[in-house]
Amino acid sequence: MHEMSLAVAVVDQVETAARSRGAVGVSSVELDVGELAGVVADALSFCFGLACSGTVVEGAELITRSVPGTARCGPCAGVWAVGMPPRLLCPGCGAAADELVSGRELRIREVRWTDPGAAREEHRQPITEES
């Protein structure tokens, strides 16, 4: 089950960011999950709960946001929702998709940190590439 390795990787990244910010806790983690990423949301949620155990992320809510798969056609520049199973032929001209534009991502969208100065007050701060 690759959802466990994904959950562990997310928790590791959030923990690293929490340490660098001095955060004492995390109340929620929001993920963008592409419909073509091959991730089962319920399995990821279950694994996330296990991966959080004993970390600063323990007790955090996992929020997943589905990102639809879209493709682009080279010849006619059309963009369409590919769906599941993916339709990779352009509905406009019938050519094969030139590129998958979206739908394969698994990205941390936002983390809600618990402020060390106020036990229940929360602050929203996204994790950036620089974190």
C-alpha positions as YAML, in Angstrom:
chain: A
units: angstrom
residues:
- id: 1
  name: MET
  ca: [0.00, 0.00, 0.00]
- id: 2
  name: HIS
  ca: [1.83, 3.10, -1.21]
- id: 3
  name: GLU
  ca: [-0.52, 5.40, 0.71]
- id: 4
  name: MET
  ca: [1.49, 4.64, 3.88]
- id: 5
  name: SER
  ca: [4.75, 5.81, 2.31]
- id: 6
  name: LEU
  ca: [2.96, 8.92, 1.01]
- id: 7
  name: ALA
  ca: [1.50, 9.65, 4.46]
- id: 8
  name: VAL
  ca: [4.92, 9.22, 6.12]
- id: 9
  name: ALA
  ca: [6.49, 11.58, 3.56]
- id: 10
  name: VAL
  ca: [3.79, 14.23, 4.18]
- id: 11
  name: VAL
  ca: [4.21, 13.97, 7.96]
- id: 12
  name: ASP
  ca: [8.02, 14.20, 7.62]
- id: 13
  name: GLN
  ca: [7.73, 17.38, 5.52]
- id: 14
  name: VAL
  ca: [5.23, 18.97, 7.90]
- id: 15
  name: GLU
  ca: [7.40, 18.06, 10.91]
- id: 16
  name: THR
  ca: [10.47, 19.59, 9.28]
- id: 17
  name: ALA
  ca: [8.55, 22.79, 8.54]
- id: 18
  name: ALA
  ca: [7.09, 22.83, 12.08]
- id: 19
  name: ARG
  ca: [10.58, 22.62, 13.62]
- id: 20
  name: SER
  ca: [11.87, 25.46, 11.45]
- id: 21
  name: ARG
  ca: [8.92, 27.64, 12.50]
- id: 22
  name: GLY
  ca: [8.94, 26.66, 16.18]
- id: 23
  name: ALA
  ca: [5.40, 25.32, 15.91]
- id: 24
  name: VAL
  ca: [4.21, 23.22, 18.83]
- id: 25
  name: GLY
  ca: [1.38, 21.54, 16.97]
- id: 26
  name: VAL
  ca: [-0.57, 21.17, 13.78]
- id: 27
  name: SER
  ca: [-4.35, 21.25, 13.61]
- id: 28
  name: SER
  ca: [-4.81, 20.41, 9.92]
- id: 29
  name: VAL
  ca: [-2.98, 19.50, 6.75]
- id: 30
  name: GLU
  ca: [-4.62, 20.12, 3.38]
- id: 31
  name: LEU
  ca: [-3.43, 18.17, 0.33]
- id: 32
  name: ASP
  ca: [-4.10, 18.51, -3.38]
- id: 33
  name: VAL
  ca: [-4.53, 14.97, -4.73]
- id: 34
  name: GLY
  ca: [-4.76, 14.49, -8.49]
- id: 35
  name: GLU
  ca: [-7.38, 12.07, -9.76]
- id: 36
  name: LEU
  ca: [-4.69, 10.38, -11.88]
- id: 37
  name: ALA
  ca: [-2.21, 10.04, -8.97]
- id: 38
  name: GLY
  ca: [-3.43, 6.57, -8.07]
- id: 39
  name: VAL
  ca: [-4.11, 7.53, -4.45]
- id: 40
  name: VAL
  ca: [-7.09, 6.12, -2.54]
- id: 41
  name: ALA
  ca: [-8.20, 9.02, -0.31]
- id: 42
  name: ASP
  ca: [-9.68, 6.81, 2.46]
- id: 43
  name: ALA
  ca: [-6.51, 4.70, 2.62]
- id: 44
  name: LEU
  ca: [-4.35, 7.84, 2.71]
- id: 45
  name: SER
  ca: [-6.47, 9.27, 5.53]
- id: 46
  name: PHE
  ca: [-6.15, 6.04, 7.55]
- id: 47
  name: CYS
  ca: [-2.39, 5.89, 6.98]
- id: 48
  name: PHE
  ca: [-1.99, 9.58, 7.83]
- id: 49
  name: GLY
  ca: [-3.50, 8.95, 11.27]
- id: 50
  name: LEU
  ca: [-0.98, 6.16, 11.87]
- id: 51
  name: ALA
  ca: [1.98, 8.14, 10.52]
- id: 52
  name: CYS
  ca: [1.17, 11.10, 12.79]
- id: 53
  name: SER
  ca: [1.38, 9.06, 15.99]
- id: 54
  name: GLY
  ca: [4.04, 10.45, 18.32]
- id: 55
  name: THR
  ca: [4.80, 13.48, 16.13]
- id: 56
  name: VAL
  ca: [3.97, 17.18, 16.31]
- id: 57
  name: VAL
  ca: [1.33, 16.37, 13.65]
- id: 58
  name: GLU
  ca: [-0.54, 13.91, 15.91]
- id: 59
  name: GLY
  ca: [-4.24, 14.72, 16.06]
- id: 60
  name: ALA
  ca: [-4.17, 16.90, 12.93]
- id: 61
  name: GLU
  ca: [-7.05, 16.67, 10.49]
- id: 62
  name: LEU
  ca: [-6.20, 15.59, 6.94]
- id: 63
  name: ILE
  ca: [-8.16, 17.47, 4.30]
- id: 64
  name: THR
  ca: [-7.85, 16.23, 0.73]
- id: 65
  name: ARG
  ca: [-8.83, 18.30, -2.30]
- id: 66
  name: SER
  ca: [-9.30, 16.39, -5.55]
- id: 67
  name: VAL
  ca: [-7.61, 17.89, -8.60]
- id: 68
  name: PRO
  ca: [-9.23, 16.82, -11.89]
- id: 69
  name: GLY
  ca: [-7.06, 15.40, -14.64]
- id: 70
  name: THR
  ca: [-6.78, 17.58, -17.73]
- id: 71
  name: ALA
  ca: [-4.85, 17.15, -20.97]
- id: 72
  name: ARG
  ca: [-3.76, 19.43, -23.80]
- id: 73
  name: CYS
  ca: [-3.76, 18.69, -27.52]
- id: 74
  name: GLY
  ca: [-0.72, 19.83, -29.50]
- id: 75
  name: PRO
  ca: [-2.34, 20.15, -32.94]
- id: 76
  name: CYS
  ca: [-5.47, 22.10, -31.95]
- id: 77
  name: ALA
  ca: [-4.43, 23.42, -28.46]
- id: 78
  name: GLY
  ca: [-7.64, 22.07, -26.92]
- id: 79
  name: VAL
  ca: [-7.73, 21.32, -23.18]
- id: 80
  name: TRP
  ca: [-10.18, 18.78, -21.74]
- id: 81
  name: ALA
  ca: [-10.99, 16.85, -18.57]
- id: 82
  name: VAL
  ca: [-9.66, 13.34, -19.09]
- id: 83
  name: GLY
  ca: [-11.74, 11.62, -16.37]
- id: 84
  name: MET
  ca: [-11.25, 8.09, -15.08]
- id: 85
  name: PRO
  ca: [-10.42, 5.95, -16.89]
- id: 86
  name: PRO
  ca: [-8.49, 8.66, -18.74]
- id: 87
  name: ARG
  ca: [-9.62, 9.71, -22.22]
- id: 88
  name: LEU
  ca: [-6.38, 10.66, -23.91]
- id: 89
  name: LEU
  ca: [-7.72, 11.44, -27.39]
- id: 90
  name: CYS
  ca: [-8.67, 15.05, -28.06]
- id: 91
  name: PRO
  ca: [-12.44, 15.44, -28.28]
- id: 92
  name: GLY
  ca: [-11.91, 18.30, -30.76]
- id: 93
  name: CYS
  ca: [-9.64, 16.78, -33.38]
- id: 94
  name: GLY
  ca: [-9.04, 13.18, -32.28]
- id: 95
  name: ALA
  ca: [-5.24, 13.55, -31.85]
- id: 96
  name: ALA
  ca: [-3.48, 11.97, -28.88]
- id: 97
  name: ALA
  ca: [-2.93, 14.17, -25.84]
- id: 98
  name: ASP
  ca: [0.30, 16.12, -26.11]
- id: 99
  name: GLU
  ca: [0.60, 16.67, -22.36]
- id: 100
  name: LEU
  ca: [-1.16, 15.96, -19.08]
- id: 101
  name: VAL
  ca: [-1.74, 19.40, -17.58]
- id: 102
  name: SER
  ca: [-3.07, 18.36, -14.18]
- id: 103
  name: GLY
  ca: [-4.24, 15.38, -12.19]
- id: 104
  name: ARG
  ca: [-0.98, 13.70, -11.16]
- id: 105
  name: GLU
  ca: [-0.13, 15.97, -8.23]
- id: 106
  name: LEU
  ca: [0.17, 15.15, -4.57]
- id: 107
  name: ARG
  ca: [1.03, 18.46, -2.96]
- id: 108
  name: ILE
  ca: [0.78, 19.98, 0.50]
- id: 109
  name: ARG
  ca: [-1.55, 22.90, -0.07]
- id: 110
  name: GLU
  ca: [-1.79, 24.33, 3.44]
- id: 111
  name: VAL
  ca: [-0.95, 23.60, 7.05]
- id: 112
  name: ARG
  ca: [-2.66, 25.12, 10.07]
- id: 113
  name: TRP
  ca: [-0.09, 25.58, 12.83]
- id: 114
  name: THR
  ca: [-0.89, 25.80, 16.52]
- id: 115
  name: ASP
  ca: [0.65, 28.97, 17.94]
- id: 116
  name: PRO
  ca: [3.00, 28.26, 20.89]
- id: 117
  name: GLY
  ca: [1.79, 31.46, 22.63]
- id: 118
  name: ALA
  ca: [-1.91, 30.53, 22.59]
- id: 119
  name: ALA
  ca: [-2.82, 26.92, 23.21]
- id: 120
  name: ARG
  ca: [-5.98, 26.92, 21.06]
- id: 121
  name: GLU
  ca: [-5.32, 29.77, 18.61]
- id: 122
  name: GLU
  ca: [-4.46, 28.63, 15.10]
- id: 123
  name: HIS
  ca: [-2.62, 30.34, 12.26]
- id: 124
  name: ARG
  ca: [-2.78, 29.44, 8.58]
- id: 125
  name: GLN
  ca: [0.50, 29.37, 6.74]
- id: 126
  name: PRO
  ca: [1.24, 27.46, 3.54]
- id: 127
  name: ILE
  ca: [4.36, 25.39, 3.16]
- id: 128
  name: THR
  ca: [6.35, 26.74, 0.24]
- id: 129
  name: GLU
  ca: [9.06, 25.15, -1.87]
- id: 130
  name: GLU
  ca: [11.61, 27.12, 0.17]
- id: 131
  name: SER
  ca: [10.50, 25.51, 3.46]
...
